[in-house]
Amino acid sequence: MKKVILFLFIAIFSSSVFATTIAQTTASSLNVRSEPKGKVLFSLPQNSIVGVMRVQGSWAMIMYLPGNDPGKAKYGWVSSSYLKVVNSGKSARSTSSYGVSGDDCEYEYDSNAQVCVTATDAEMDCRESYDGTYYRSCEIEVEYSVSSDYEGDDYLDVDVECEVEIKYKKRDGYSWSYASDSESENHSLYSYGSESGDMDFDFTFSSYKEVINVKIDSVECEINSVYKY
């Protein structure tokens, strides 16, 4: 049912110059008012899907479709603190490849087998604020490959760790700020085995920072440990 409602909103908003954001209500019962701090027109249950028409301070003008019928659309104002973005018409996406400077390799002690990992791609998807003036968060997906020249009949347990560093600039800032995050995954490799994998990294920015520019500064993957079992 949620997918049906999202499809209706996307279909409506794709031809509209007013609404750019689809959101979900988070309060158990959210009052919809005639204007910011105005009289209550109706209430919405938790997880209702709405379209955000525009934002004024901490208030958002929304459109709601009772019974998923566009012909019965209702409008009103709600506190934006009780809205969670589901799909934004404005997003910043950049795709780039980031390789480690040479493969990062380690040796398994007993077999002297070599295991290497390489970061192959990094894709960033950022979400804007309701009014489209700054970034709320960025998600980065890192793809990598791990391989070995092991020739035995056992398996190699390989722990891979990837780290992403981003740089971002605030509206009132003159220099770049930096943030980093790391994740790890385990892989089991057989004789001359290889696998590919991916990791997701989430960076959230406080509204007071008003981040207006985000870039991936570096992506590195390395072998934390490898042993035979």
C-alpha positions as MATLAB code, in Angstrom:
seq = 'MKKVILFLFIAIFSSSVFATTIAQTTASSLNVRSEPKGKVLFSLPQNSIVGVMRVQGSWAMIMYLPGNDPGKAKYGWVSSSYLKVVNSGKSARSTSSYGVSGDDCEYEYDSNAQVCVTATDAEMDCRESYDGTYYRSCEIEVEYSVSSDYEGDDYLDVDVECEVEIKYKKRDGYSWSYASDSESENHSLYSYGSESGDMDFDFTFSSYKEVINVKIDSVECEINSVYKY';
ca = [
       0.000    0.000    0.000;
       2.828    2.411    0.819;
       4.315    1.850   -2.653;
       0.959    2.709   -4.243;
       0.737    5.970   -2.294;
       4.338    6.875   -3.193;
       3.589    6.198   -6.862;
       0.589    8.548   -6.725;
       2.625   11.336   -5.156;
       5.514   10.864   -7.578;
       3.107   10.933  -10.520;
       1.496   14.125   -9.232;
       4.734   15.875   -8.315;
       6.583   14.983  -11.507;
       4.422   17.515  -13.324;
       4.330   20.057  -10.503;
       6.728   22.940   -9.841;
       5.602   23.273   -6.238;
       6.241   20.012   -4.398;
       9.704   18.490   -4.331;
       9.565   16.244   -1.272;
       7.539   13.242   -0.164;
       7.531   12.645    3.590;
       6.135   10.330    6.256;
       4.633   11.504    9.548;
       6.333   10.299   12.743;
       3.953   11.498   15.488;
       1.261    9.102   16.747;
      -1.306   11.761   15.790;
      -0.183   14.852   13.895;
      -2.396   17.952   13.839;
      -2.761   19.650   10.455;
      -3.482   23.367   10.820;
      -4.918   26.142    8.666;
      -1.642   28.081    8.978;
       1.488   27.917   11.169;
       0.126   27.806   14.768;
      -3.386   28.151   13.307;
      -6.563   26.187   14.075;
      -6.546   22.419   13.695;
      -8.226   21.216   10.494;
      -7.686   17.463   10.902;
      -5.177   14.956   12.266;
      -3.021   12.350   10.537;
      -2.105    8.946   11.978;
       1.522    7.891   12.290;
       3.301    6.868    9.058;
       0.932    8.834    6.823;
       2.467    9.764    3.451;
       2.264   13.457    2.519;
       3.689   15.820   -0.051;
       5.633   18.834    1.214;
       4.573   21.870   -0.807;
       6.759   24.487    0.875;
       8.510   25.255    4.150;
       8.229   28.324    6.352;
      10.580   28.282    9.323;
       9.818   25.143   11.337;
       6.474   24.626    9.583;
       5.702   22.744    6.374;
       2.678   23.059    4.105;
       1.611   19.545    3.152;
      -0.815   17.813    0.800;
      -2.611   14.648    1.937;
      -4.598   12.229   -0.240;
      -7.505   10.663    1.718;
      -8.199    7.199    0.363;
      -5.322    7.688   -2.100;
      -7.687    9.782   -4.218;
      -6.003   12.840   -5.825;
      -9.448   14.370   -6.284;
      -9.885   14.609   -2.512;
      -6.530   16.203   -1.721;
      -6.325   18.124    1.565;
      -3.847   20.859    2.437;
      -2.562   22.288    5.686;
       0.421   23.121    7.863;
       2.336   20.794   10.217;
       5.474   21.016   12.312;
       8.335   19.826   10.079;
       9.991   18.141   13.089;
       7.370   15.372   12.759;
       8.169   14.623    9.110;
      10.688   12.118    7.767;
      11.767   12.440    4.144;
      10.839    9.364    2.076;
      11.751   10.564   -1.389;
      13.162   13.938   -2.351;
      12.807   15.418   -5.789;
      16.153   17.112   -5.252;
      19.185   14.990   -4.527;
      22.853   15.330   -5.237;
      24.395   12.221   -6.746;
      27.936   11.679   -7.860;
      29.634    8.495   -8.978;
      33.391    8.103   -9.007;
      35.941    5.315   -8.809;
      38.447    5.332   -5.983;
      41.187    2.704   -6.016;
      43.668    2.009   -3.274;
      47.174    3.066   -4.265;
      48.181   -0.479   -5.161;
      46.375   -3.480   -3.669;
      46.376   -3.876    0.086;
      47.632   -7.436    0.704;
      48.274   -9.726    3.661;
      49.675  -13.273    3.976;
      48.131  -16.285    5.692;
      50.827  -17.623    8.056;
      50.588  -21.412    7.480;
      50.162  -21.507    3.694;
      51.950  -18.242    2.868;
      48.986  -17.489    0.590;
      48.470  -13.870   -0.357;
      45.072  -12.144   -0.016;
      44.444   -8.737   -1.585;
      41.580   -6.219   -1.557;
      40.903   -3.252   -3.839;
      38.259   -0.552   -3.602;
      36.674   -0.400   -7.057;
      33.908    2.210   -6.872;
      32.227    4.727   -4.570;
      28.804    6.295   -5.152;
      27.407    9.189   -3.111;
      23.737   10.136   -2.775;
      22.850   13.233   -0.709;
      19.471   14.390    0.559;
      18.564   18.071    0.664;
      16.553   19.942    3.277;
      12.857   20.527    2.704;
      13.497   23.927    1.143;
      16.474   22.688   -0.904;
      19.009   25.122    0.586;
      21.384   22.698    2.348;
      22.161   18.983    2.754;
      20.608   16.890    5.528;
      22.602   13.676    4.977;
      24.738   11.717    2.509;
      24.905    7.977    1.889;
      28.009    6.479    0.282;
      28.173    2.959   -1.145;
      31.662    1.501   -1.580;
      32.273   -1.514   -3.820;
      35.404   -3.624   -3.487;
      36.915   -6.956   -4.580;
      38.973   -9.446   -2.557;
      41.007  -12.332   -3.998;
      43.660  -14.882   -3.030;
      46.282  -17.176   -4.604;
      45.642  -19.871   -1.965;
      46.033  -23.437   -3.405;
      44.921  -25.676   -0.510;
      41.753  -27.597    0.357;
      40.725  -25.439    3.318;
      39.074  -22.042    3.486;
      40.526  -18.659    4.281;
      38.597  -16.383    6.613;
      39.270  -12.800    5.518;
      38.237   -9.694    7.444;
      38.019   -6.619    5.189;
      37.751   -3.060    6.521;
      36.935   -0.018    4.399;
      37.135    3.614    5.494;
      35.520    6.626    3.821;
      36.500   10.225    4.480;
      34.365   13.096    3.230;
      34.916   16.826    3.238;
      32.085   19.313    3.512;
      31.633   23.048    3.588;
      29.123   24.970    5.700;
      27.289   28.019    4.441;
      29.147   30.354    6.789;
      32.464   28.481    6.606;
      35.530   29.447    4.595;
      37.379   26.125    4.863;
      36.514   22.448    4.477;
      35.568   20.251    7.430;
      36.180   16.494    7.456;
      34.365   13.389    8.706;
      35.139    9.683    8.382;
      33.518    6.322    9.005;
      34.611    2.686    8.706;
      32.902   -0.688    8.297;
      34.148   -4.297    8.130;
      32.941   -7.520    6.494;
      34.069  -11.166    6.586;
      34.677  -13.297    3.490;
      35.423  -17.009    3.053;
      37.701  -17.813    0.130;
      38.518  -21.233   -1.312;
      41.407  -22.141   -3.617;
      42.138  -19.184   -5.893;
      38.882  -17.692   -4.667;
      37.624  -14.161   -5.190;
      34.574  -12.209   -4.095;
      33.139   -8.739   -4.495;
      31.336   -6.835   -1.786;
      29.854   -3.483   -0.853;
      29.491   -1.391    2.300;
      27.184    1.529    3.099;
      28.264    4.625    5.018;
      25.829    7.234    6.356;
      26.764   10.806    7.225;
      24.133   13.043    8.863;
      24.513   16.796    9.251;
      22.874   18.913   11.950;
      20.540   21.561   10.575;
      22.516   24.344   12.256;
      25.579   23.464   10.156;
      23.762   24.166    6.851;
      26.150   22.088    4.753;
      26.094   23.313    1.138;
      28.874   21.225   -0.460;
      29.977   17.607    0.093;
      32.744   15.612   -1.598;
      34.342   12.197   -1.122;
      37.917   12.864   -0.034;
      39.242    9.295    0.123;
      38.190    5.644    0.098;
      40.517    2.927    1.395;
      40.030   -0.801    1.961;
      42.466   -3.089    3.758;
      42.816   -6.653    5.052;
      42.445   -6.654    8.839;
      43.132  -10.355    9.303;
      43.292  -13.654    7.427;
      43.492  -17.201    8.748;
      42.917  -20.758    7.462;
      40.175  -23.023    8.817;
];
